[in-house]
Amino acid sequence: MNLTTKTDTPETYFSRELLAWYRASKRTLPWRRDRDAYRIWVSEIMLQQTRVDTVIPYYERFMARFPTLQALAEAPEADVLKHWEGLGYYSRARNLQAGAREVAERYGGRVPDDKAAVSALKGVGPYTAGAIMSIAFNRPEPAVDGNVMRVLSRYFNRDEDIAKPSTRIGMEKLAASLIPDGAAGDFNQALMELGALVCTPRTPGCLTCPVMALCAGRIAGRETELPVKAKAKPPKPQLRVAAVIEGVGEHAGKVLVRQRPDSGLLASLWELPHVLLDEPAAKPRGRAAKLAAAAQPTVERQAADAAELLRRLEEETGLRAVARRWLGSEEHTFSHLHWMMRIYAAELDLGADSAREAAARLRLPAARGGASGSRVHGGGTEAAPAQGGPAGAERAAEAAALYGAAAASSPALPEGYAWIGRERMRELAFPNLFAKILYDYWDAIGEEEEQA
């Protein structure tokens, strides 16, 4: 760290030392290889509410699939969402593609070197616009996010609530005044880097900070108090019940999924059928509460859960299903909602004379998707060679016929529903919550088959 000079002000010292520190020790990140505006735009959208280490593999995979703005603009939305899968906040991906399409149509596929034009693009707010303009075009525009406001609040010992829009405006003016001539891109990245690596939220590393000497917050002993931020409203807890519904007949080995509406939360993504229960749910707090929330419900509770879910499923799709077993529970927190999900395995109910009952009457053990000793073939179930001579073969053939006839009589799926096997997971975009449930389910099925 350089010593201050007689002519230094807190502002000039901050800008000089921060920039020198960044240029000497900045991280090597894939979006810093050049100043391509498209690559910077993609990275900044991905980095919103997501850690750098998490973003890197997603960014590299996304750029390998959409190496140019034109490639992103021309891609099917489903493909974009699939390559965003795992990052969450999927509206970011939709807005990014919408913005790319606008740039392709209006600006010949090149991000414009104009703040007003960039700011008008879908999903581009003041921070993203500032980052693109400063890093890609070296324009003296501030890029103020939570990291930057924390750094500035501490260094200048400012008490304004950073959750207020008026504070953000003031911070943007302050940040703009600190940008050294000709170094806007490096300076803004230096601010972000300092907030991410040194001036962290709970345990700021003051002893390694390049601007420690004149940090007013540290001198006042307030580095852990700042920034001031009003507590956000906690997400609303919701108790939901989901089912992994197993197909039979031609759909044996597959499960039922549905696509969400093309607007709203998790728009256009695929999911398992699930419903919101009227029963209130409290967000678990602490280890004991989390363990209690994950505990298997009572038999009565399981029956009530399954009955409500499958009743609503039949109303919506015409499909009748029967719950078979409890699979577990999962949780997921959105910005405004906290889902607590109870999960059951179920399978199609083929009626009063279901194949399961038919197999039992014929003294054949029942199995997932068909009678024991049968296999899926073409449009129905084909009996495998039976044990026990002609009588056994006759019983197996009769059971297979019952399964096939019952499965064939099941109603067609409404629009937005589909039967999928594990291989389709590579094509369809699922929120993390449902992707985890499905992969866990298929992994368990694989283990059962290996042990059989």
Residue pairs with C-beta under 8 A, 6 or more apart in sequence:
1 17
1 210
1 212
1 213
2 16
2 17
2 20
3 213
4 13
4 213
4 214
8 214
10 155
10 156
10 214
10 216
11 177
11 178
13 211
13 213
13 214
14 155
14 178
14 211
14 214
15 178
15 179
15 180
15 187
16 180
17 210
17 211
18 187
18 190
18 191
18 194
18 210
18 211
19 180
19 183
19 186
19 187
19 190
20 210
21 190
21 194
21 210
22 186
22 187
22 189
22 190
22 193
22 194
23 186
26 32
26 189
26 190
26 193
27 52
27 193
27 197
29 43
29 52
29 56
30 43
30 56
30 59
30 60
30 63
31 39
31 40
31 42
31 43
31 59
32 189
33 39
35 135
35 136
35 137
35 138
35 185
36 136
37 110
37 111
37 132
37 136
37 137
38 68
38 69
38 100
38 111
39 63
40 131
40 132
40 135
40 136
41 96
41 99
41 111
41 124
41 128
41 132
41 136
42 59
42 62
42 63
42 96
43 55
43 59
44 127
44 128
44 131
44 132
45 92
45 95
45 96
45 123
45 128
46 55
46 58
46 59
46 62
46 87
46 92
47 55
48 89
48 92
48 128
49 89
50 87
50 88
50 89
52 196
54 87
55 87
58 84
58 86
58 87
61 83
62 83
62 84
65 71
65 75
65 79
65 83
66 72
66 75
66 80
66 83
68 109
69 100
69 103
69 104
69 109
69 110
69 111
70 104
70 109
72 80
72 96
72 97
72 100
73 97
73 100
73 101
73 103
73 104
73 109
74 104
75 97
77 94
77 97
77 268
78 268
78 427
78 428
78 429
80 93
80 94
80 96
80 97
81 90
81 93
81 94
81 268
81 269
81 429
82 427
82 428
82 429
84 90
84 92
84 93
84 429
85 429
85 430
85 432
85 435
86 432
86 435
87 93
88 431
88 432
90 266
90 267
90 268
90 269
90 429
90 431
91 123
91 267
92 123
94 123
94 267
95 122
95 123
96 123
98 122
98 123
99 121
99 122
99 123
99 124
102 121
102 122
103 109
103 110
103 111
103 112
103 121
107 117
111 118
111 132
111 136
112 118
113 133
113 136
113 137
113 139
115 129
115 133
115 139
115 141
118 124
118 129
118 132
118 133
119 125
119 126
119 129
124 132
126 144
126 168
126 172
127 143
127 144
127 145
128 143
129 141
130 141
130 142
130 143
130 144
130 172
130 188
131 143
131 188
133 139
133 141
133 184
134 140
134 141
134 142
134 143
134 179
134 184
134 185
134 187
134 188
135 143
135 184
135 185
135 188
135 189
136 185
138 182
138 183
138 184
138 185
139 184
140 176
140 179
140 181
140 184
141 176
141 184
142 171
142 172
142 173
142 175
142 176
142 179
142 188
143 175
143 188
143 191
143 192
144 168
144 171
144 172
144 175
145 192
146 162
146 195
147 191
147 192
147 194
147 195
147 196
147 199
148 171
148 175
148 191
148 192
148 195
149 162
149 167
149 168
149 171
149 227
150 162
150 195
150 199
150 201
150 226
150 227
151 191
151 194
151 195
151 199
152 158
152 171
152 174
152 175
153 160
153 162
153 217
153 226
153 227
153 228
154 199
154 204
154 215
154 216
154 217
154 218
154 222
154 223
154 226
154 227
155 211
155 214
155 215
155 216
155 217
156 174
156 216
156 217
157 216
157 217
157 219
157 220
157 222
157 226
158 226
158 227
159 226
159 228
160 166
160 167
160 170
160 228
161 167
161 228
161 229
161 230
162 168
162 171
162 227
162 228
162 229
163 229
163 230
163 232
164 230
175 188
175 191
178 187
179 187
179 188
180 187
194 209
194 210
194 211
197 205
198 204
198 205
198 208
198 209
198 210
199 205
199 209
202 224
203 224
204 223
204 224
206 212
206 215
206 218
206 223
209 215
209 218
212 218
215 223
217 223
217 225
217 226
233 336
234 283
234 338
235 283
235 333
235 334
235 335
235 336
235 337
235 338
236 336
236 337
236 338
237 280
237 281
237 282
237 283
237 337
237 338
237 340
238 276
238 281
238 337
238 338
238 339
238 340
239 276
239 277
239 279
239 280
239 281
239 340
239 342
240 274
240 275
240 276
240 277
240 339
240 340
240 341
240 342
241 274
241 275
241 277
241 305
241 306
241 308
241 309
241 341
241 342
241 343
241 344
242 272
242 273
242 274
242 309
242 341
242 342
242 343
242 344
242 434
242 437
243 256
243 272
243 273
243 274
243 306
243 309
243 310
243 313
243 321
243 323
243 343
243 344
243 345
243 346
244 255
244 272
244 327
244 343
244 344
244 345
244 346
244 437
244 438
244 441
245 255
245 256
245 272
245 273
245 313
245 319
245 321
245 346
245 347
245 348
246 252
246 254
246 255
246 324
246 345
246 346
246 347
246 348
246 368
246 369
247 253
247 254
247 255
247 256
247 347
247 348
247 369
247 419
248 347
248 348
248 350
248 355
248 369
248 370
248 403
248 406
248 407
249 369
249 370
249 376
249 379
249 380
249 381
249 403
249 404
249 406
249 407
249 408
249 410
250 376
250 378
250 379
250 380
250 407
251 348
251 369
251 407
251 419
252 368
252 369
252 370
252 376
252 381
253 369
253 376
253 421
254 419
254 420
254 421
255 272
255 419
255 420
255 438
255 441
256 272
256 273
256 319
256 413
256 417
256 418
256 419
257 270
257 271
257 272
257 273
257 417
257 418
257 419
257 420
257 428
257 434
258 270
258 271
258 272
258 273
258 416
258 417
258 418
259 268
259 269
259 270
259 271
259 416
259 417
259 418
260 266
260 267
260 268
260 269
260 270
260 271
261 267
261 268
262 268
265 334
265 337
266 431
268 429
269 429
269 430
269 431
270 418
270 428
270 429
270 430
270 434
271 430
271 431
271 434
272 343
272 434
272 437
272 438
273 309
273 313
274 309
274 341
275 308
275 309
275 312
277 305
277 308
281 338
281 340
283 338
283 340
284 290
284 292
284 293
284 331
284 340
293 329
293 331
293 340
294 328
294 329
296 302
296 326
297 305
297 326
297 342
302 323
302 326
302 344
303 323
305 342
305 344
306 323
306 344
306 346
309 323
309 344
310 320
310 321
310 322
310 323
310 346
313 319
313 321
314 320
314 321
316 414
317 411
317 413
317 414
317 417
318 411
318 414
319 348
319 410
319 411
319 413
320 348
320 349
320 351
321 346
321 347
321 348
321 349
322 346
322 347
322 348
322 349
323 344
323 345
323 346
324 344
324 345
324 346
324 347
325 344
325 345
326 342
326 343
326 344
326 345
327 343
327 344
327 345
327 437
327 441
328 343
328 440
329 340
329 341
329 342
329 343
330 341
330 343
330 433
330 436
330 437
331 338
331 339
331 340
331 341
332 338
332 339
332 341
332 431
332 432
332 433
333 339
339 433
341 433
341 437
343 437
345 441
347 368
347 369
348 407
348 410
350 356
350 403
350 406
350 407
350 409
350 410
351 406
351 409
353 402
353 406
354 406
355 366
355 370
355 371
355 399
355 402
355 403
355 406
355 407
356 366
358 371
358 398
358 399
358 402
358 403
359 365
359 366
359 371
359 372
359 399
359 402
359 403
360 366
362 371
362 395
362 398
362 399
363 395
364 371
364 372
364 373
364 395
364 396
364 399
365 371
365 372
366 372
367 374
369 376
370 376
370 381
370 400
370 403
371 381
371 383
371 396
371 399
371 400
371 403
373 383
373 384
373 385
373 386
373 387
373 396
374 381
374 382
374 383
374 384
374 396
374 399
374 400
374 403
375 381
375 382
375 384
376 382
379 404
379 408
380 400
380 403
380 404
380 407
380 408
381 400
381 403
381 404
381 407
382 400
383 393
383 396
383 397
383 399
383 400
384 396
385 393
386 392
386 393
386 395
386 396
386 397
413 419
418 424
420 428
422 438
422 442
425 435
425 438
425 439
430 438
